[in-house]
Amino acid sequence: MQPKELVQLAEQFGSPLYVYDADKIKFQYNRLTSAFSKVKQLRVNYAVKALSNVAVLQLLKSMGSGLDTVSIQEVQLGLHAGFPLEKIIYTPNGVSFEEIEEVATLGVQINIDNLSVLEHFGTKHPKVPVCIRINPHVMAGGNTNISVGHIDSKFGISIHQLPHLLRIVENTGMHINGIHMHTGSDILDIEVFLYAAEILFDTAKHFKELDFLDFGSGFKVPYKKDDIETDIEELGKKLSKRFNAFEKEYGRELTLAFEPGKFLVSESGFFLAKVNVVKQTTSTVFAGIDSGFNHLIRPMFYGSQHHIENISNPKGKERFYSVVGYICETDTFANNRKIAEIKEGDLLCFRNAGAYCFSMASNYNSRYKPAEVLWIDGKGILIRERETFEDLLKNQVMIEL
Ligand SMILES: Cc1ncc(COP(=O)(O)O)c(C=O)c1O
């Protein structure tokens, strides 16, 4: 998208504003499916948690995507967006047994990542097909908060507990139809991913009636020019070959599944915020925007570095700024970042604002959540209205004194 178009959208819909480029989402979806075109049955289940706006879900559905969900509410959002039950997989962690049962009763594929839950579920519902999430204990992921495959992780059933797992399956007579892993986000090295995949193949050999193998996600996307990213084409070539060979060896048709969030939507997103104040101190020039970590928490939460441009003055001379929010705590988006000269009232654009941005937004400091716009066929469509005071009060109950 061009800076001019973004400025125009902020004028039309106000700021702060999230904008998503539908073409970029389509491009990434097609890139992934092309990379794995040699696999007969491929399933891409978009990870709803990354960006859960129903219009975005509808868009992904129109491309043929399925959904990866982690809560019953995400399942319901998917159904609301028109996804059929059989295109949704549910991969919870630490949720109640009742919720798992409820989702299974709907007819959604469930993925269990805990031995006690597996035993309980298998005893009560031996006929319901279940996928098992294993933890291959392979360290991947750019940050400890998003690395989930290591030995200390709470996710998945440890590969070292395979004998116990097999005993539960045998004793309950339950039907295991899929094996899953997700080692973490921001995978830099595809060899590590392929190594984890071998563990998944080895595990799969213990189960005779599998329909799919789910390799999770964690593909790294670039955050700035020349940044490293997962080489999806290379991964596609290598993993497809290995998968096809495994399928032959296994002797039964298998679907290869992925569940990308970031890869599909991160780069499609732009977060636009207006500069309220430029504050020169003795050591720093702060650009204070009309937003904060209530709307975009990733820099404070993960230390993620979103590229920031001044789209009101894109050709201006570059100066150093610390970009900060209005929350009454440390609220820093960037420290001493080179940005084209900023004046009060200018519009800043944060890149890679598609994944884990709006979906992690809150009302902290009693601020409204921003509006969301989908840029599609050359125009911006409002896909979520900006909140109002009524939204803040909704569900609150005043008392009589
Ligand atoms: C089980 C599972 N699958 C998929 C994803 C999506 O990962 P990413 O956004 O890195 O593609 C996550 C992210 O947390 C996850 O926990």
The ligand as an SDF file (V2000), in Angstrom:
LIG
                    3D

 16 16  0  0  0  0  0  0  0  0999 V2000
   -0.4160  -24.0610   18.3580 C   0  0  0  0  0  0  0  0  0  0  0  0
   -0.0760  -22.8720   17.5400 C   0  0  0  0  0  0  0  0  0  0  0  0
   -0.2270  -22.9450   16.2130 N   0  0  0  0  0  0  0  0  0  0  0  0
    0.0350  -21.8930   15.4110 C   0  0  0  0  0  0  0  0  0  0  0  0
    0.4740  -20.6980   15.9110 C   0  0  0  0  0  0  0  0  0  0  0  0
    0.7510  -19.5680   14.9660 C   0  0  0  0  0  0  0  0  0  0  0  0
    2.0950  -19.2340   14.9750 O   0  0  0  0  0  0  0  0  0  0  0  0
    2.6560  -18.1170   14.0180 P   0  0  0  0  0  0  0  0  0  0  0  0
    1.8520  -16.9040   14.1880 O   0  0  0  0  0  0  0  0  0  0  0  0
    4.0690  -17.9340   14.4150 O   0  0  0  0  0  0  0  0  0  0  0  0
    2.5200  -18.6270   12.6110 O   0  0  0  0  0  0  0  0  0  0  0  0
    0.6790  -20.5760   17.2940 C   0  0  0  0  0  0  0  0  0  0  0  0
    1.1580  -19.3130   17.8650 C   0  0  0  0  0  0  0  0  0  0  0  0
    1.2620  -19.0600   19.0100 O   0  0  0  0  0  0  0  0  0  0  0  0
    0.3900  -21.6920   18.1320 C   0  0  0  0  0  0  0  0  0  0  0  0
    0.5370  -21.6270   19.4490 O   0  0  0  0  0  0  0  0  0  0  0  0
  1  2  1  0
  2  3  1  0
  2 15  2  0
  3  4  2  0
  4  5  1  0
  5  6  1  0
  5 12  2  0
  6  7  1  0
  7  8  1  0
  8  9  2  0
  8 10  1  0
  8 11  1  0
 12 13  1  0
 12 15  1  0
 13 14  2  0
 15 16  1  0
M  END
$$$$
